[in-house]
Amino acid sequence: MPLLCKGPRSEPFAQQRTTTALACFYSDTLAWNATAVDRLGRMLVNFEQLAPNFHIHVIDASDAFIKTHPDGLRAFLAALFESLDYMRDHRAVAVAVAGKTLGVTPGLAGKLYDDLLPMYNTTGRFDPKALDRLAQAEIDMGEISAKPDMQALPTEAFLPARP
């Protein structure tokens, strides 16, 4: 029985050995595999390998929010990038905090850091190939019938100045 779920909820299915495949968040899969007593499963593929040029972390804001809270949006994005910069520049601190917060070993927290932090975009700008992939995904899922002008959708107006 294939199952699409978030990691910790998948463990009971795996323990019953009724599930042949799980699609889970990468961090949950690593944590589950590292803590499973009898190694009930293993990761077969990372979806990043199957879908390159895909923006997994995106900040969305409604037109109404943008109109009423432009300074808040700017401050949020500046804080986000400052946090990412700090984590990149202070790996040991970031790994210690992540391990404590997630309740995992320092080794697993380090693996999560090494694997996941590079997935975060450091510029806030969209890759045109990733925008095209998003449009195609919407068509493939039947959400839209034709690709919109994807370059017209994102804005960089609220991004902080970056080196």
C-alpha positions in Angstrom: 0.0 0.0 0.0 1.7 3.2 -1.1 1.2 6.2 1.3 1.8 9.9 1.1 2.5 11.4 4.5 4.7 13.3 6.9 7.3 11.2 8.5 6.3 10.5 12.1 2.8 9.6 11.1 4.2 6.9 8.8 6.0 4.9 11.5 2.9 2.9 12.7 2.2 1.8 9.1 5.8 0.7 8.6 5.7 -1.2 12.0 2.7 -3.2 10.8 4.6 -3.9 7.6 1.5 -3.0 5.5 3.2 -0.2 3.6 5.4 -0.7 0.6 6.3 3.0 0.0 6.2 6.3 1.8 6.6 9.8 0.4 7.8 11.9 3.3 9.7 15.1 4.1 13.4 14.5 3.8 14.1 15.6 7.4 11.4 13.3 8.8 12.7 10.4 6.7 16.3 10.9 8.0 15.1 11.2 11.6 12.8 8.2 11.3 15.5 6.0 9.8 18.1 7.1 12.4 15.8 6.4 15.3 13.9 3.3 14.1 14.9 0.4 16.4 14.8 -2.3 13.7 15.4 -0.1 10.6 12.0 -0.7 9.2 12.7 1.1 6.0 15.2 3.1 4.0 15.2 6.1 1.7 15.2 5.0 -1.9 15.3 8.4 -3.6 15.5 12.1 -2.7 12.8 13.9 -4.8 15.4 16.7 -5.4 17.1 14.1 -7.7 13.8 13.6 -9.6 12.8 17.2 -9.8 15.8 19.5 -10.2 15.2 23.2 -10.6 12.3 23.2 -8.2 11.8 25.9 -5.5 10.7 24.0 -2.4 10.9 26.9 0.0 8.8 29.9 -1.2 7.4 32.8 0.7 3.8 33.8 -0.3 2.0 36.9 0.6 -1.5 38.0 -0.6 -2.0 41.2 -2.4 -4.0 42.4 0.6 -1.2 41.7 3.0 1.4 43.3 0.7 -0.8 46.4 0.5 -1.5 46.8 4.2 1.9 45.5 5.6 4.7 46.3 3.2 7.1 47.3 5.9 6.3 44.1 7.9 7.0 42.0 4.8 10.3 43.8 4.2 11.3 43.2 7.9 10.3 39.6 7.7 12.3 38.9 4.6 15.3 40.8 6.0 15.1 38.7 9.2 14.8 35.5 7.2 17.9 36.1 5.2 19.8 37.3 8.3 18.9 34.1 10.0 20.0 32.0 7.1 23.3 33.9 6.9 23.8 33.3 10.6 23.2 29.6 10.3 25.6 29.3 7.4 28.3 31.3 9.3 27.7 29.4 12.6 27.2 25.7 11.8 28.0 24.4 15.3 25.5 26.7 16.9 22.8 25.9 14.3 23.4 22.2 14.6 23.2 22.3 18.4 20.0 24.3 18.4 18.4 22.1 15.7 19.4 18.9 17.6 17.9 20.2 20.8 14.7 21.5 19.1 14.1 18.4 17.0 15.2 15.9 19.8 17.8 14.2 17.6 21.5 13.4 18.0 24.2 15.9 17.1 25.2 13.6 14.2 21.7 13.6 12.7 21.3 17.3 13.3 24.6 17.9 11.4 23.4 15.7 8.5 20.1 17.6 8.3 22.1 20.9 8.3 24.4 19.7 5.6 21.6 18.3 3.4 18.9 20.9 3.9 20.6 24.3 4.3 21.8 24.4 0.7 18.2 24.0 -0.4 17.4 27.6 0.8 17.7 30.3 -1.8 20.2 33.0 -0.6 19.0 35.7 -3.0 15.2 35.5 -2.8 15.1 35.6 -6.6 13.3 33.0 -8.6 15.1 30.8 -11.1 13.3 31.0 -14.5 13.7 27.2 -14.9 12.1 26.6 -11.5 9.2 28.9 -12.4 8.6 27.0 -15.6 8.7 23.7 -13.6 6.0 25.1 -11.2 3.8 26.1 -14.2 4.2 22.7 -15.7 3.4 21.0 -12.4 0.1 22.9 -12.2 -0.8 21.8 -15.7 0.2 18.2 -15.0 -2.1 18.3 -11.9 -5.0 19.7 -13.9 -5.0 23.0 -11.9 -4.5 25.1 -15.0 -4.8 24.4 -18.7 -2.1 26.7 -20.1 1.1 28.2 -18.7 0.7 31.7 -17.4 3.5 34.4 -17.7 5.4 33.1 -14.7 7.8 36.1 -14.7 4.9 38.4 -13.9 3.9 36.5 -10.7 6.8 37.0 -8.3 8.1 40.4 -7.1 11.5 41.4 -5.9 10.3 44.7 -4.6 10.4 43.6 -0.9 13.8 41.8 -0.9 16.6 43.3 1.2 19.7 44.4 -0.5 22.1 41.4 -0.6 25.8 41.4 -1.2 
